Amino acid sequence: MLRALMFILPLALTIYAFIDCLNTPEDEAKHLPKVVWVIIILLFWIVGPIVWFAAGKMRHAPAGGRTPSEWHRNHRHEWVAPDDNPEFLKSLRDEAVSDEKRVKDESLLKDWEADLRRREEELKRRERGEDSEN
């Protein structure tokens, strides 16, 4: 039992440190780039995780009370979902506005066509009236 614990405990520590390192924003990794920290954690699987927890990551409350997920949401370069992408949301609003404009334009066009038909019929009636008077 003790032998299993001696293997499982460092393995769990390494896995936890590896995941923690991957989830840490680049600007919160201290002294070395994150890629180097990952290599250290994986190559030196007992000492690496301990060094990561001791010196590799800034351990302070984020500025302004932000949470790590808020940091990732605000600094993400690739969008996970369309509703995370402000440009996509803006295009939806623009599309909705253009749809409203298109509906207004179509309504205006129908009104103009109806007015034109009414005027044409009125002209035809006048011509018929003039023809019948002659």
Backbone as JSON, one array per atom type, in Angstrom:
{
  "sequence": "MLRALMFILPLALTIYAFIDCLNTPEDEAKHLPKVVWVIIILLFWIVGPIVWFAAGKMRHAPAGGRTPSEWHRNHRHEWVAPDDNPEFLKSLRDEAVSDEKRVKDESLLKDWEADLRRREEELKRRERGEDSEN",
  "N": [[0.83, -1.2, 0.0], [1.91, 1.26, 0.81], [3.91, 1.54, -1.09], [2.42, 1.95, -3.41], [1.22, 4.37, -2.79], [3.48, 5.97, -2.7], [4.03, 6.15, -5.37], [1.68, 7.1, -6.56], [1.12, 9.59, -5.32], [3.28, 11.49, -6.11], [2.75, 11.37, -8.87], [0.12, 12.37, -9.03], [0.63, 14.94, -8.06], [2.29, 15.9, -10.09], [0.55, 15.81, -12.32], [-1.41, 17.62, -11.46], [0.15, 19.98, -11.23], [0.94, 20.26, -13.89], [-1.52, 20.72, -15.24], [-2.29, 23.04, -13.88], [-0.24, 24.76, -14.69], [-0.74, 24.88, -17.46], [-3.2, 26.18, -17.44], [-2.6, 28.64, -16.44], [-2.36, 32.08, -17.13], [-0.17, 33.55, -19.56], [1.13, 35.9, -18.74], [1.26, 35.61, -16.0], [3.06, 33.65, -15.4], [6.12, 33.16, -13.87], [9.58, 34.08, -14.2], [10.3, 32.13, -16.26], [9.26, 31.17, -19.62], [5.99, 29.74, -20.22], [6.11, 27.35, -21.69], [8.63, 26.31, -21.13], [8.31, 25.85, -18.41], [6.38, 23.8, -18.49], [7.89, 21.76, -19.65], [9.84, 21.41, -17.66], [8.21, 20.55, -15.53], [7.24, 18.13, -16.54], [9.58, 16.65, -17.16], [11.12, 16.55, -14.78], [9.68, 15.02, -12.61], [9.09, 14.99, -9.87], [10.51, 17.0, -8.54], [10.07, 19.12, -10.34], [7.21, 19.86, -10.3], [7.1, 20.83, -7.64], [8.88, 22.99, -7.71], [7.52, 24.55, -9.6], [5.17, 25.24, -8.14], [6.36, 26.64, -6.07], [7.9, 28.73, -7.26], [7.12, 29.34, -9.84], [4.71, 30.58, -10.53], [2.74, 33.51, -10.21], [1.39, 34.23, -7.14], [-1.08, 35.74, -6.22], [-3.95, 37.76, -5.52], [-5.91, 38.5, -8.33], [-5.8, 41.65, -10.06], [-8.25, 44.09, -9.4], [-10.1, 42.28, -8.53], [-10.67, 40.33, -10.37], [-11.45, 37.13, -11.81], [-9.71, 34.11, -12.79], [-11.08, 33.02, -15.02], [-12.37, 35.26, -16.01], [-10.16, 36.72, -16.84], [-9.22, 35.1, -18.92], [-11.41, 35.25, -20.62], [-11.36, 37.92, -21.36], [-8.9, 38.21, -22.62], [-8.62, 36.43, -24.68], [-7.56, 35.13, -27.76], [-8.57, 33.55, -29.77], [-11.91, 32.78, -30.5], [-14.18, 30.95, -28.56], [-16.9, 30.45, -28.61], [-19.58, 31.74, -30.65], [-21.01, 33.77, -29.31], [-19.1, 34.86, -27.69], [-17.58, 36.47, -29.23], [-17.21, 39.74, -29.97], [-17.23, 41.02, -32.45], [-18.73, 39.29, -34.06], [-21.21, 39.48, -32.75], [-21.73, 42.18, -33.24], [-21.99, 42.08, -36.0], [-24.35, 40.64, -36.16], [-26.15, 42.48, -35.05], [-25.9, 44.52, -36.95], [-26.84, 43.15, -39.15], [-29.48, 42.72, -38.36], [-30.38, 45.34, -38.3], [-30.07, 45.96, -41.01], [-31.91, 44.17, -42.05], [-34.28, 45.26, -41.03], [-34.22, 47.68, -42.38], [-34.37, 46.74, -44.99], [-36.94, 45.64, -44.97], [-38.42, 47.97, -44.54], [-37.72, 49.33, -46.89], [-38.81, 47.59, -48.81], [-41.51, 47.81, -48.15], [-41.91, 50.53, -48.71], [-41.38, 50.47, -51.47], [-43.5, 48.84, -52.35], [-45.62, 50.54, -51.71], [-45.05, 52.65, -53.48], [-45.34, 51.3, -55.92], [-48.05, 50.63, -55.8], [-49.13, 53.22, -55.8], [-48.25, 54.08, -58.32], [-49.64, 52.25, -60.0], [-52.26, 53.07, -59.39], [-52.22, 55.71, -60.39], [-51.72, 55.16, -63.11], [-54.06, 53.78, -63.78], [-55.88, 55.82, -63.34], [-55.07, 57.63, -65.32], [-55.69, 56.07, -67.58], [-58.46, 55.91, -67.32], [-59.11, 58.61, -67.69], [-58.25, 58.94, -70.32], [-60.0, 57.18, -71.62], [-62.39, 58.42, -70.97], [-62.06, 60.86, -72.32], [-61.93, 59.89, -74.91], [-64.49, 58.86, -75.19], [-65.98, 61.19, -75.06], [-65.3, 62.47, -77.41]],
  "CA": [[0.0, 0.0, 0.0], [2.8, 2.41, 0.91], [4.59, 1.66, -2.38], [1.45, 2.54, -4.35], [1.08, 5.76, -2.4], [4.71, 6.66, -3.08], [3.98, 6.37, -6.82], [0.46, 7.86, -6.92], [1.21, 10.96, -4.82], [4.04, 12.34, -7.04], [2.05, 11.42, -10.16], [-1.0, 13.31, -8.87], [1.22, 16.27, -7.95], [2.76, 16.28, -11.43], [-0.62, 16.08, -13.17], [-2.02, 18.88, -10.99], [1.04, 21.09, -11.61], [0.87, 20.38, -15.36], [-2.8, 21.36, -15.57], [-2.22, 24.4, -13.34], [0.65, 25.53, -15.57], [-1.43, 25.13, -18.73], [-4.32, 27.11, -17.23], [-2.08, 29.93, -15.98], [-2.09, 33.04, -18.21], [1.26, 33.74, -19.85], [1.71, 37.02, -17.97], [1.38, 35.25, -14.59], [4.16, 32.7, -15.23], [7.29, 33.94, -13.46], [10.96, 33.68, -14.46], [10.49, 31.39, -17.52], [8.03, 31.02, -20.4], [5.17, 28.6, -19.83], [6.56, 26.14, -22.38], [9.77, 25.79, -20.35], [7.75, 25.31, -17.17], [5.75, 22.51, -18.8], [8.97, 20.78, -19.84], [10.43, 21.14, -16.33], [7.25, 19.78, -14.75], [7.13, 16.77, -17.07], [10.86, 15.94, -17.11], [11.54, 16.36, -13.39], [8.32, 14.86, -12.15], [8.89, 15.21, -8.43], [11.06, 18.32, -8.23], [9.46, 20.1, -11.25], [5.96, 20.44, -9.76], [7.35, 21.6, -6.41], [9.47, 24.26, -8.13], [6.45, 25.32, -10.22], [4.31, 25.82, -7.1], [7.12, 27.57, -5.24], [8.48, 29.9, -7.92], [6.74, 29.49, -11.24], [3.45, 31.28, -10.78], [2.4, 34.59, -9.28], [0.33, 33.79, -6.23], [-1.72, 36.91, -5.62], [-5.3, 37.99, -6.03], [-5.86, 39.31, -9.54], [-6.15, 43.06, -9.92], [-9.65, 44.44, -9.6], [-10.98, 41.19, -8.13], [-11.05, 39.48, -11.5], [-11.18, 35.71, -11.67], [-8.96, 33.62, -13.95], [-11.94, 32.86, -16.2], [-12.59, 36.6, -16.58], [-8.95, 37.08, -17.56], [-9.2, 34.36, -20.18], [-12.48, 35.76, -21.48], [-10.99, 39.24, -21.86], [-7.63, 38.18, -23.33], [-8.62, 35.3, -25.6], [-7.31, 35.52, -29.14], [-9.5, 32.79, -30.6], [-13.21, 32.75, -29.84], [-14.67, 29.61, -28.33], [-18.29, 30.42, -29.06], [-19.9, 33.0, -31.35], [-21.45, 34.84, -28.42], [-17.92, 35.47, -27.06], [-16.91, 37.31, -30.22], [-17.96, 40.99, -30.12], [-17.4, 41.33, -33.88], [-19.86, 38.5, -34.53], [-22.42, 40.08, -32.2], [-21.96, 43.42, -33.96], [-22.5, 41.74, -37.33], [-25.77, 40.27, -36.0], [-26.92, 43.72, -34.89], [-25.9, 45.19, -38.25], [-27.72, 42.37, -40.02], [-30.85, 42.99, -37.93], [-30.7, 46.69, -38.77], [-30.22, 45.92, -42.47], [-33.18, 43.5, -42.31], [-35.34, 46.25, -40.79], [-34.14, 48.64, -43.48], [-34.86, 46.05, -46.18], [-38.4, 45.54, -44.83], [-38.94, 49.33, -44.77], [-37.56, 49.61, -48.32], [-39.8, 46.8, -49.54], [-42.81, 48.42, -47.89], [-41.93, 51.77, -49.48], [-41.47, 50.09, -52.87], [-44.88, 48.39, -52.58], [-46.47, 51.74, -51.7], [-44.81, 53.36, -54.74], [-45.94, 50.53, -57.01], [-49.51, 50.81, -55.7], [-49.41, 54.58, -56.23], [-48.05, 54.11, -59.76], [-50.8, 51.57, -60.61], [-53.44, 53.93, -59.23], [-52.09, 56.82, -61.34], [-51.9, 54.63, -64.46], [-55.49, 53.52, -63.98], [-56.53, 57.12, -63.43], [-54.77, 58.14, -66.67], [-56.45, 55.27, -68.55], [-59.86, 56.34, -67.22], [-59.21, 59.93, -68.32], [-58.16, 58.75, -71.78], [-61.28, 56.59, -72.06], [-63.39, 59.48, -70.84], [-61.85, 61.82, -73.39], [-62.29, 59.21, -76.15], [-65.94, 58.74, -75.29], [-66.53, 62.51, -75.26], [-65.07, 62.84, -78.8]],
  "C": [[0.87, 1.26, 0.0], [3.54, 2.63, -0.41], [3.67, 2.32, -3.42], [1.29, 4.03, -4.05], [2.31, 6.58, -2.79], [4.77, 6.92, -4.59], [2.82, 7.3, -7.19], [0.57, 9.32, -6.5], [2.05, 11.87, -5.73], [3.37, 12.45, -8.42], [0.89, 12.41, -10.1], [-0.48, 14.74, -8.79], [1.68, 16.77, -9.32], [1.58, 16.62, -12.35], [-1.27, 17.4, -12.76], [-1.17, 20.08, -11.4], [0.99, 21.33, -13.12], [-0.41, 21.11, -15.78], [-2.81, 22.81, -15.08], [-1.36, 25.29, -14.23], [-0.04, 25.85, -16.88], [-2.54, 26.16, -18.59], [-3.87, 28.49, -16.76], [-1.86, 30.85, -17.18], [-0.59, 33.29, -18.34], [1.88, 34.83, -18.99], [1.82, 36.73, -16.47], [2.44, 34.18, -14.34], [5.43, 33.51, -14.95], [8.58, 33.26, -13.94], [11.19, 33.01, -15.82], [9.18, 31.39, -18.31], [7.28, 29.75, -19.98], [5.65, 27.29, -20.45], [7.71, 25.49, -21.6], [9.27, 25.2, -19.03], [7.1, 23.96, -17.4], [6.82, 21.43, -18.95], [9.6, 20.41, -18.5], [9.51, 20.26, -15.51], [7.22, 18.33, -15.23], [8.45, 15.99, -16.98], [11.29, 15.61, -15.68], [10.28, 16.18, -12.55], [8.12, 14.85, -10.65], [9.34, 16.62, -8.06], [10.37, 19.41, -9.06], [8.17, 20.71, -10.72], [6.18, 21.27, -8.5], [7.94, 22.97, -6.76], [8.41, 25.14, -8.78], [5.58, 26.01, -9.17], [5.06, 26.84, -6.26], [7.52, 28.85, -5.98], [7.94, 30.18, -9.31], [5.52, 30.34, -11.51], [3.26, 32.38, -9.75], [1.22, 34.12, -8.43], [-0.25, 35.01, -5.52], [-3.12, 37.02, -6.2], [-5.21, 38.86, -7.28], [-6.34, 40.73, -9.3], [-7.62, 43.28, -10.19], [-10.6, 43.32, -9.23], [-11.38, 40.28, -9.26], [-10.72, 38.02, -11.2], [-10.39, 35.25, -12.88], [-9.84, 33.46, -15.19], [-12.25, 34.21, -16.83], [-11.37, 37.03, -17.36], [-8.93, 36.39, -18.91], [-10.26, 34.89, -21.14], [-12.08, 37.08, -22.12], [-9.72, 39.24, -22.69], [-7.53, 37.03, -24.32], [-8.41, 35.81, -27.01], [-8.21, 34.77, -30.11], [-10.8, 32.65, -29.81], [-13.69, 31.31, -29.74], [-16.08, 29.48, -28.89], [-18.61, 31.75, -29.74], [-20.32, 34.11, -30.41], [-20.32, 35.43, -27.59], [-17.27, 36.5, -27.96], [-17.71, 38.6, -30.43], [-18.17, 41.38, -31.58], [-18.58, 40.56, -34.46], [-21.17, 39.09, -34.03], [-22.77, 41.38, -32.9], [-22.52, 43.13, -35.35], [-23.96, 41.31, -37.26], [-26.64, 41.51, -35.85], [-27.02, 44.45, -36.23], [-26.85, 44.48, -39.21], [-29.18, 42.62, -39.67], [-31.28, 44.37, -38.41], [-30.91, 46.69, -40.27], [-31.51, 45.19, -42.84], [-34.35, 44.46, -42.11], [-35.38, 47.25, -41.93], [-34.71, 48.02, -44.75], [-36.38, 45.95, -46.13], [-39.03, 46.91, -45.08], [-38.87, 49.68, -46.26], [-38.58, 48.85, -49.15], [-41.19, 47.39, -49.36], [-42.95, 49.71, -48.69], [-42.09, 51.48, -50.98], [-42.89, 49.63, -53.22], [-45.84, 49.58, -52.61], [-46.31, 52.52, -53.01], [-45.46, 52.64, -55.91], [-47.46, 50.69, -57.0], [-49.91, 52.2, -56.17], [-49.28, 54.7, -57.75], [-49.22, 53.43, -60.49], [-52.05, 52.44, -60.54], [-53.39, 55.08, -60.23], [-52.28, 56.35, -62.79], [-53.37, 54.37, -64.76], [-56.26, 54.83, -64.12], [-56.29, 57.74, -64.81], [-55.57, 57.39, -67.73], [-57.92, 55.68, -68.52], [-60.07, 57.7, -67.89], [-59.18, 59.79, -69.83], [-59.45, 58.16, -72.32], [-62.4, 57.62, -72.01], [-63.28, 60.49, -71.94], [-62.25, 61.2, -74.72], [-63.8, 59.12, -76.29], [-66.6, 60.09, -75.51], [-66.37, 62.93, -76.73], [-65.9, 62.05, -79.69]]
}
